[in-house]
Amino acid sequence: MTGFTGIAVLCFLVLYAPLVPLVVYSFNHGSSLAIWEGLSLRWYYSAWENELVQEATIRSLVLAISAAVISTAVATMAALGTTRTSPYKGLTLVYALINQPLMVPEIVTAVALLIVFAVIRAATDYHGMAYLILAHTAFCIPFAYLPIRARLEGMDLTLETAAADLYATPLKAFKRVTLPLLWPGILAGFMLAFVISLDDVVITELVKSAGQDTLPTYMLGQLRRVITPEVNAISTVLLAISVVVVTIFFFLNKEKR
Amino acid sequence: MRGDTDFAVQVKGVTKVFGTGAQAFRAVDEVSIDIQQNEFLTLLGPSGCGKTTLLRMIAGFEHPTAGQILLDGAEISHLPPYQRPVNTVFQSYALFPHMTVAQNIAFGLEMLGKPAGEVRQTVDAMLTLVRMAELRDRRTDQISGGQQQRVALARALAPHPKVLLLDEPLSALDYKLRKDMQIELKRLQSETGITFVFVTHDQEEALTMSNRVAVMNQGKILQLGTPRDIYDHPAERFVADFIGDTNFLNAQVVNSAGGKVTLKLTAGEEVTADLPGGVAPPVAGDSVTAVVRWEHAKLTAQGAGQLSGTLANVVYVGTDTHYYVELSDGTTFVSRIQNSRDDELTFSEGMPVGVSIESNGVQVVRN
């Protein structure tokens, strides 16, 4: 089995090794990405002080939280509609439609949205956040949907039958039995959607109105000009947030059903 | 309109068909049964015989394709389960994993909107009834299978349903615990005075606990009666075969009069057989099936007894010994003899033997 261990180690190396210099140089005192000039939190401080970064961060969080909340609510309803109904004609098609964002190339969706939103912008003269929230909600839905559906499918249906047998109306059975048991799945779906929205670049770049940079698109903009370890510092923070959220997601999913 | 309220449940010509067209499956086929108040009634049959479907229709989880179900004389066939004063103990128990033992038991009462004080009192009474008071705050995954079983019972009994439905609730327990729970269930039924409808494929459970047993096969009730009726006077070949250990003998009717039939056994002599109620009297010359329970025949010397053959096999099973006799017509006949201390083995394999059947030991069944 040593051969397989070797391949596994190589895969992990390819996946994670490039992250090491990124994180290390975020703590570099100098402004070079290649010459180490001593340990410092200078670039973290500089990013913290940068008003553009502050704005982009707040926008990213507002966007990610809005998109995650809406997509999780929609995904929960979709998951109930695809697991708690007797199988109907076209159920497979419904699965496919819900998971569409996983199949359609992101750039295609982005271009399509760019065109549609351009028309709406021209007609309504509205330039707010709603475009981004709508677009992010749409591509977050399958990510929220999958863990919720998995949880629902793993749940013993007899529990809901038992609730009905014990005089619970369908609504009460949902509130007292289904929802509490589904909760870890909903949280997991929310966190996955949040992370996916937080680091989206392609759709955001094409859909955003002027002055609506999110953290990733701001960083992309910076990289086109001059590269400073400030970008490394922001990347490291984003990385840390993702690791924490995904770890919580992992433990939620692992929790006993 | 209220009908005859001597009956807790009346099932009238109920049919349940699953699927449509070529895949249609008649799970329950025009079944009618009147279940008395305070009765312990068991639906007994092999898996797929329709017993669970019938139970689920009384609970409201399935709706009949045809026919009516009445509860205390009122039609309930199309009410949803949460509007029926009927509770179920599920085979898998289906305890709510996010609630404690006490919260599980309180659930039905809370859904009925009972005041908090009454809920607490009833929950306490139920915990005492099933002897689980000290485990009230445990989570349901922290208690044993037998204890989960008791909680499931308490939860279903707490709202004091008109009828308690039990869907093979003992099948997940080991032998010793199952024995204890059989007695426990009988006690709970007499203490609460609630009508119990119990579903099982286990004949021993059915015979020990029930006031009456309905034997089902292929969606129909074949025979309904007290455990003694069912065991002593099976009316159908299937019933005789499913309950108890039974020999089937081919015979020809010599004559038939007043509930008694004289038969000529293909593998032996003429015997007098009982005709259970519900079996149409045969006429002379008819070919019929006669049944003899294993314990109603014993071995004798060759030439004595109504049957003769060769002793093929002797199987010792602790309390009893089973003697397998190959009869002259090729069928195998088994005799079960209870063992005692001063037995001496007088029969050995390969010996020609006779079989002596007790008087009233033979009867005719429907094929």
Interface residues (C-beta under 8 A of the other chain):
Chain A: D156 T158 L159 T161 A162 A163 A164 D165 L166 Y167 A168 T169 K172 A173 R176 V177 P180 L181 K256
Chain B: A59 G60 F61 P80 P81 Y82 Q83 V86 N87 T88 F90 S92 A94 F96 P97 H98 F107 G108 M111 L112 D141 R155 A156 P159
